[in-house]
Amino acid sequence: MAITNKELTKKKATAKLILEAKGLDFDEWLAQKYDEVFSENEEIIQKALKSFKEQTNRFPSSV
C-alpha cells in the first residue's frame, strides 16, 4: 500500500526533529541515504547502463 502525502509529511517532520536533536542536518542525512541506495545497487545500475548503451548503439538516433 502506498504511503499518503500526510503520512510522508509526518514521517519527514519527525525524522527532521530526531536528526536535529542529534546535531545532524536532514538534507545531508538524506543525501547519505541516497548514496547508500546507489552503492547497494551498483551492480544493477551498471547492468542497466550497459544495456542502455548497447540498445543506443544498436539503434542510433537520426539526430
N, C-alpha and C positions, 0 to 999 in steps of 0.2 A: 504494500500500500504506500502510495506517495505521501510525502510529508507536506502538510499545508504551509502556506506562507506564514500564518500566525505561529505555528509550532516552530518553524525555522527561525523566525524573528526572536522568539522566546529563547531558543537554544543559543543563538548567537549572542544575545544580550547577557545571558548567564555565563557563557564562556568568556566573554569580554571582562565581566566583573571578576571572575576567578583569576584570569590571567593578570589583570591589573593588580589584584591583591598580591599576586606573586611577583610583581615588578616586571612583567613581560608585556610586550607590545602585541596586540591581537593580529595586526597585519603581518608582522614578522613571523609570528607563530603559524599563521595560515599559509604564508609562503613556504615555510619549512614543511608543512604537511603536504603541500603540492609537490615539493621536491621528493618527499618520501614516496609518494604515489608513482612519480616518474621513475625513481630508482628501482622500486619494487616491480615495475612493469617494463623495464628497459628492453628485455628480450622481445616482448610483444610489440613495442614501439619500433624496434629495429626491423622486425619482420614486416610490419605494416609499411614502413617507409621503403623497404626493399621491394615489396610487391607493388607499391605505387610507382616506384622508379621503373620497374620492369613494364608495367602497363603503359606508362608515359612513353617509354622508348618504343614500345610495340605500336602505339597509335599516336605518332607525333601530331601536334596541333598544326593547323594551317596558318597560324598567326605569324 
